[in-house]
Amino acid sequence: MPAIDLTDDALNQKKPENQREIETRALQGLMVSIERLQPRLA
């Protein structure tokens, strides 16, 4: 059982970083798509 607890802790520690990476990539993808559709509106 302790091994399972350690594994869960490791997964919980990795989850936030992976979530941030996924969100960052998604945001970057959106930014690129918007720039391609509407170049330099700002």
Secondary structure, 3 states (H helix, E strand, C coil): CHHHHHHHHHHHHHHHHHHHHHHHHHHHHHHHHHHHHCCCCC
